[in-house]
Every structure is written in C-alpha cells, then in structure tokens.
Amino acid sequence: MALVDGNFSQDEENLLKVLVGGMNISDKSRNLLFAEIDNPKQQKVDLNIFKDDLMNATTLLSGLAQLAKADGTLHPAEKLYIQTLGRELGYMDDAMMMLVE
C-alpha cells in the first residue's frame, strides 16, 4: 500500500513499524516484517482469506486507509487501490468512499 503512490514516506514507514511493534507475534516474525519495511517492494496479496471474514476485511481496509493517509496526502492511486480491494472483498462503493474521504 505504501508504494502505490510511488513514494514511501517516513511517516508511512513509522506507522508500519509502530503497528508491527504492537503485534502479538514472535520476535522472528516481527524482525522479518521490519526487514520488509526497511526494504519495501510491491507484493501481491491473496485476498481470499479475507472474503469470508467481515471483521478482518474491515480491519484490513481501515488499516490501509490509515496508512495511505499517514503522509498527510491521500493520493488518487491510493484511493483507487483501496476502492478496488474493497470491491474485491464485496464492499459497496459507498462504504469505501467513507474510508477514503
């Protein structure tokens, strides 16, 4: 998500590190995630695990919206990306507009 607009800002990096730091995961997993944050690259995400889980799907989309806004600018590409993911997860456009406004 942080790379969608072509700019991985320090604010986005900081937010990701705070989120990962607060996760209830092993130190090994946390360190792997920190390494990914330090060396970002676009990755394909399999959304199938979220399609039947409304709570986690909503959490995912809300988190992506928060990340997109972390640098103070919601880039049109970020907005479109979140809306596209929302549609893939079965959300209506109106619901997605609330997240990205």
PyMOL commands that place a pseudoatom at each C-alpha (Angstrom):
pseudoatom trace, name=CA, resn=MET, resi=1, chain=A, elem=C, hetatm=0, pos=[0.000, 0.000, 0.000]
pseudoatom trace, name=CA, resn=ALA, resi=2, chain=A, elem=C, hetatm=0, pos=[2.734, 2.446, 0.926]
pseudoatom trace, name=CA, resn=LEU, resi=3, chain=A, elem=C, hetatm=0, pos=[4.245, 2.154, -2.559]
pseudoatom trace, name=CA, resn=VAL, resi=4, chain=A, elem=C, hetatm=0, pos=[1.041, 2.656, -4.557]
pseudoatom trace, name=CA, resn=ASP, resi=5, chain=A, elem=C, hetatm=0, pos=[1.618, 6.396, -4.928]
pseudoatom trace, name=CA, resn=GLY, resi=6, chain=A, elem=C, hetatm=0, pos=[5.283, 5.892, -5.855]
pseudoatom trace, name=CA, resn=ASN, resi=7, chain=A, elem=C, hetatm=0, pos=[6.509, 7.399, -2.585]
pseudoatom trace, name=CA, resn=PHE, resi=8, chain=A, elem=C, hetatm=0, pos=[7.260, 5.530, 0.636]
pseudoatom trace, name=CA, resn=SER, resi=9, chain=A, elem=C, hetatm=0, pos=[7.308, 8.364, 3.156]
pseudoatom trace, name=CA, resn=GLN, resi=10, chain=A, elem=C, hetatm=0, pos=[8.973, 8.395, 6.553]
pseudoatom trace, name=CA, resn=ASP, resi=11, chain=A, elem=C, hetatm=0, pos=[5.517, 8.828, 8.128]
pseudoatom trace, name=CA, resn=GLU, resi=12, chain=A, elem=C, hetatm=0, pos=[4.292, 5.657, 6.410]
pseudoatom trace, name=CA, resn=GLU, resi=13, chain=A, elem=C, hetatm=0, pos=[7.396, 3.762, 7.494]
pseudoatom trace, name=CA, resn=ASN, resi=14, chain=A, elem=C, hetatm=0, pos=[6.994, 4.947, 11.089]
pseudoatom trace, name=CA, resn=LEU, resi=15, chain=A, elem=C, hetatm=0, pos=[3.323, 3.940, 11.193]
pseudoatom trace, name=CA, resn=LEU, resi=16, chain=A, elem=C, hetatm=0, pos=[4.112, 0.469, 9.873]
pseudoatom trace, name=CA, resn=LYS, resi=17, chain=A, elem=C, hetatm=0, pos=[6.855, -0.008, 12.443]
pseudoatom trace, name=CA, resn=VAL, resi=18, chain=A, elem=C, hetatm=0, pos=[4.539, 1.051, 15.279]
pseudoatom trace, name=CA, resn=LEU, resi=19, chain=A, elem=C, hetatm=0, pos=[1.841, -1.343, 14.054]
pseudoatom trace, name=CA, resn=VAL, resi=20, chain=A, elem=C, hetatm=0, pos=[4.270, -4.245, 13.671]
pseudoatom trace, name=CA, resn=GLY, resi=21, chain=A, elem=C, hetatm=0, pos=[5.854, -3.467, 17.035]
pseudoatom trace, name=CA, resn=GLY, resi=22, chain=A, elem=C, hetatm=0, pos=[2.471, -3.835, 18.711]
pseudoatom trace, name=CA, resn=MET, resi=23, chain=A, elem=C, hetatm=0, pos=[1.569, -7.141, 17.101]
pseudoatom trace, name=CA, resn=ASN, resi=24, chain=A, elem=C, hetatm=0, pos=[1.329, -10.295, 19.166]
pseudoatom trace, name=CA, resn=ILE, resi=25, chain=A, elem=C, hetatm=0, pos=[3.769, -12.286, 17.021]
pseudoatom trace, name=CA, resn=SER, resi=26, chain=A, elem=C, hetatm=0, pos=[7.117, -13.980, 17.534]
pseudoatom trace, name=CA, resn=ASP, resi=27, chain=A, elem=C, hetatm=0, pos=[10.315, -11.949, 17.525]
pseudoatom trace, name=CA, resn=LYS, resi=28, chain=A, elem=C, hetatm=0, pos=[11.385, -13.802, 14.394]
pseudoatom trace, name=CA, resn=SER, resi=29, chain=A, elem=C, hetatm=0, pos=[8.194, -12.814, 12.541]
pseudoatom trace, name=CA, resn=ARG, resi=30, chain=A, elem=C, hetatm=0, pos=[8.456, -9.242, 13.819]
pseudoatom trace, name=CA, resn=ASN, resi=31, chain=A, elem=C, hetatm=0, pos=[12.061, -8.983, 12.594]
pseudoatom trace, name=CA, resn=LEU, resi=32, chain=A, elem=C, hetatm=0, pos=[11.067, -10.344, 9.179]
pseudoatom trace, name=CA, resn=LEU, resi=33, chain=A, elem=C, hetatm=0, pos=[8.342, -7.700, 8.921]
pseudoatom trace, name=CA, resn=PHE, resi=34, chain=A, elem=C, hetatm=0, pos=[10.756, -4.958, 9.989]
pseudoatom trace, name=CA, resn=ALA, resi=35, chain=A, elem=C, hetatm=0, pos=[13.153, -6.130, 7.254]
pseudoatom trace, name=CA, resn=GLU, resi=36, chain=A, elem=C, hetatm=0, pos=[10.320, -5.886, 4.702]
pseudoatom trace, name=CA, resn=ILE, resi=37, chain=A, elem=C, hetatm=0, pos=[9.563, -2.348, 5.875]
pseudoatom trace, name=CA, resn=ASP, resi=38, chain=A, elem=C, hetatm=0, pos=[13.235, -1.387, 5.595]
pseudoatom trace, name=CA, resn=ASN, resi=39, chain=A, elem=C, hetatm=0, pos=[13.399, -2.798, 2.033]
pseudoatom trace, name=CA, resn=PRO, resi=40, chain=A, elem=C, hetatm=0, pos=[9.917, -2.210, 0.594]
pseudoatom trace, name=CA, resn=LYS, resi=41, chain=A, elem=C, hetatm=0, pos=[8.705, -3.789, -2.621]
pseudoatom trace, name=CA, resn=GLN, resi=42, chain=A, elem=C, hetatm=0, pos=[5.269, -4.301, -4.076]
pseudoatom trace, name=CA, resn=GLN, resi=43, chain=A, elem=C, hetatm=0, pos=[3.759, -7.686, -3.342]
pseudoatom trace, name=CA, resn=LYS, resi=44, chain=A, elem=C, hetatm=0, pos=[0.619, -9.449, -4.454]
pseudoatom trace, name=CA, resn=VAL, resi=45, chain=A, elem=C, hetatm=0, pos=[-1.781, -10.161, -1.603]
pseudoatom trace, name=CA, resn=ASP, resi=46, chain=A, elem=C, hetatm=0, pos=[-4.186, -13.098, -1.659]
pseudoatom trace, name=CA, resn=LEU, resi=47, chain=A, elem=C, hetatm=0, pos=[-7.492, -11.593, -0.526]
pseudoatom trace, name=CA, resn=ASN, resi=48, chain=A, elem=C, hetatm=0, pos=[-9.302, -14.927, -0.366]
pseudoatom trace, name=CA, resn=ILE, resi=49, chain=A, elem=C, hetatm=0, pos=[-8.538, -15.284, 3.339]
pseudoatom trace, name=CA, resn=PHE, resi=50, chain=A, elem=C, hetatm=0, pos=[-10.496, -12.063, 3.979]
pseudoatom trace, name=CA, resn=LYS, resi=51, chain=A, elem=C, hetatm=0, pos=[-13.536, -12.700, 1.780]
pseudoatom trace, name=CA, resn=ASP, resi=52, chain=A, elem=C, hetatm=0, pos=[-15.486, -14.676, 4.377]
pseudoatom trace, name=CA, resn=ASP, resi=53, chain=A, elem=C, hetatm=0, pos=[-14.277, -12.707, 7.385]
pseudoatom trace, name=CA, resn=LEU, resi=54, chain=A, elem=C, hetatm=0, pos=[-16.015, -9.339, 7.560]
pseudoatom trace, name=CA, resn=MET, resi=55, chain=A, elem=C, hetatm=0, pos=[-14.223, -8.180, 10.710]
pseudoatom trace, name=CA, resn=ASN, resi=56, chain=A, elem=C, hetatm=0, pos=[-10.720, -8.856, 9.391]
pseudoatom trace, name=CA, resn=ALA, resi=57, chain=A, elem=C, hetatm=0, pos=[-11.590, -7.496, 5.951]
pseudoatom trace, name=CA, resn=THR, resi=58, chain=A, elem=C, hetatm=0, pos=[-12.829, -4.275, 7.531]
pseudoatom trace, name=CA, resn=THR, resi=59, chain=A, elem=C, hetatm=0, pos=[-9.719, -4.085, 9.714]
pseudoatom trace, name=CA, resn=LEU, resi=60, chain=A, elem=C, hetatm=0, pos=[-7.519, -4.587, 6.639]
pseudoatom trace, name=CA, resn=LEU, resi=61, chain=A, elem=C, hetatm=0, pos=[-9.233, -1.854, 4.639]
pseudoatom trace, name=CA, resn=SER, resi=62, chain=A, elem=C, hetatm=0, pos=[-9.274, 0.566, 7.576]
pseudoatom trace, name=CA, resn=GLY, resi=63, chain=A, elem=C, hetatm=0, pos=[-5.587, -0.048, 8.186]
pseudoatom trace, name=CA, resn=LEU, resi=64, chain=A, elem=C, hetatm=0, pos=[-4.770, 0.529, 4.524]
pseudoatom trace, name=CA, resn=ALA, resi=65, chain=A, elem=C, hetatm=0, pos=[-6.727, 3.797, 4.578]
pseudoatom trace, name=CA, resn=GLN, resi=66, chain=A, elem=C, hetatm=0, pos=[-4.830, 4.863, 7.705]
pseudoatom trace, name=CA, resn=LEU, resi=67, chain=A, elem=C, hetatm=0, pos=[-1.527, 4.020, 6.038]
pseudoatom trace, name=CA, resn=ALA, resi=68, chain=A, elem=C, hetatm=0, pos=[-2.489, 5.870, 2.862]
pseudoatom trace, name=CA, resn=LYS, resi=69, chain=A, elem=C, hetatm=0, pos=[-3.257, 8.991, 4.899]
pseudoatom trace, name=CA, resn=ALA, resi=70, chain=A, elem=C, hetatm=0, pos=[-0.132, 8.722, 7.103]
pseudoatom trace, name=CA, resn=ASP, resi=71, chain=A, elem=C, hetatm=0, pos=[1.913, 11.089, 4.951]
pseudoatom trace, name=CA, resn=GLY, resi=72, chain=A, elem=C, hetatm=0, pos=[-0.841, 13.715, 5.037]
pseudoatom trace, name=CA, resn=THR, resi=73, chain=A, elem=C, hetatm=0, pos=[-1.843, 13.199, 1.403]
pseudoatom trace, name=CA, resn=LEU, resi=74, chain=A, elem=C, hetatm=0, pos=[-4.334, 10.705, 0.047]
pseudoatom trace, name=CA, resn=HIS, resi=75, chain=A, elem=C, hetatm=0, pos=[-3.022, 10.167, -3.459]
pseudoatom trace, name=CA, resn=PRO, resi=76, chain=A, elem=C, hetatm=0, pos=[-5.607, 9.271, -6.142]
pseudoatom trace, name=CA, resn=ALA, resi=77, chain=A, elem=C, hetatm=0, pos=[-3.768, 5.982, -6.810]
pseudoatom trace, name=CA, resn=GLU, resi=78, chain=A, elem=C, hetatm=0, pos=[-4.045, 5.051, -3.122]
pseudoatom trace, name=CA, resn=LYS, resi=79, chain=A, elem=C, hetatm=0, pos=[-7.761, 5.865, -3.104]
pseudoatom trace, name=CA, resn=LEU, resi=80, chain=A, elem=C, hetatm=0, pos=[-8.345, 3.787, -6.230]
pseudoatom trace, name=CA, resn=TYR, resi=81, chain=A, elem=C, hetatm=0, pos=[-6.325, 0.878, -4.825]
pseudoatom trace, name=CA, resn=ILE, resi=82, chain=A, elem=C, hetatm=0, pos=[-8.355, 0.788, -1.596]
pseudoatom trace, name=CA, resn=GLN, resi=83, chain=A, elem=C, hetatm=0, pos=[-11.629, 1.058, -3.513]
pseudoatom trace, name=CA, resn=THR, resi=84, chain=A, elem=C, hetatm=0, pos=[-10.576, -1.789, -5.814]
pseudoatom trace, name=CA, resn=LEU, resi=85, chain=A, elem=C, hetatm=0, pos=[-9.649, -4.019, -2.874]
pseudoatom trace, name=CA, resn=GLY, resi=86, chain=A, elem=C, hetatm=0, pos=[-12.962, -3.172, -1.213]
pseudoatom trace, name=CA, resn=ARG, resi=87, chain=A, elem=C, hetatm=0, pos=[-14.904, -4.194, -4.305]
pseudoatom trace, name=CA, resn=GLU, resi=88, chain=A, elem=C, hetatm=0, pos=[-12.944, -7.460, -4.479]
pseudoatom trace, name=CA, resn=LEU, resi=89, chain=A, elem=C, hetatm=0, pos=[-13.956, -8.110, -0.868]
pseudoatom trace, name=CA, resn=GLY, resi=90, chain=A, elem=C, hetatm=0, pos=[-17.617, -7.390, -1.622]
pseudoatom trace, name=CA, resn=TYR, resi=91, chain=A, elem=C, hetatm=0, pos=[-17.956, -3.884, -0.206]
pseudoatom trace, name=CA, resn=MET, resi=92, chain=A, elem=C, hetatm=0, pos=[-20.226, -1.331, -1.840]
pseudoatom trace, name=CA, resn=ASP, resi=93, chain=A, elem=C, hetatm=0, pos=[-18.683, 1.838, -3.270]
pseudoatom trace, name=CA, resn=ASP, resi=94, chain=A, elem=C, hetatm=0, pos=[-20.479, 3.996, -0.680]
pseudoatom trace, name=CA, resn=ALA, resi=95, chain=A, elem=C, hetatm=0, pos=[-18.780, 2.149, 2.176]
pseudoatom trace, name=CA, resn=MET, resi=96, chain=A, elem=C, hetatm=0, pos=[-15.404, 2.509, 0.501]
pseudoatom trace, name=CA, resn=MET, resi=97, chain=A, elem=C, hetatm=0, pos=[-15.908, 6.232, -0.064]
pseudoatom trace, name=CA, resn=MET, resi=98, chain=A, elem=C, hetatm=0, pos=[-16.296, 6.700, 3.699]
pseudoatom trace, name=CA, resn=LEU, resi=99, chain=A, elem=C, hetatm=0, pos=[-12.898, 5.089, 4.283]
pseudoatom trace, name=CA, resn=VAL, resi=100, chain=A, elem=C, hetatm=0, pos=[-11.033, 7.166, 1.728]
pseudoatom trace, name=CA, resn=GLU, resi=101, chain=A, elem=C, hetatm=0, pos=[-12.538, 10.592, 2.373]
for i in range(1, 101): cmd.bond("trace and resi %d" % i, "trace and resi %d" % (i + 1))
show_as sticks, trace
zoom trace
